[in-house]
């Protein structure tokens, strides 16, 4: 993955936003998400067509620093707040990641184990 390309795309989406994290934070978030996409798809390097998933998920990670991704929120006695967040930034991309994994299996570049029935 061209880290600078992904970072530039993330910054373009965040253009004009207040409280945008540092480039270092954005780069780390994008790298982590890229690694996770590669693991799920069973590839050693992020294909260019999967960069959009990383860009989208990185923007979601920025939003999650604030309120996006809240699964539930409640206020208890004494004014205590309880907030739970959805755990998986990539879950909404499962279909795309499965297709990417299938393409990697088809062209022989998949790192995922395969099962053969005899």
Secondary structure as UniProt FT lines:
FT   HELIX           3..13
FT   TURN            14..16
FT   HELIX           23..41
FT   HELIX           48..50
FT   HELIX           51..64
FT   TURN            65..69
FT   STRAND          70..75
FT   HELIX           77..79
FT   STRAND          81..85
FT   TURN            89..90
FT   HELIX           91..93
FT   HELIX           94..106
FT   TURN            107..108
//
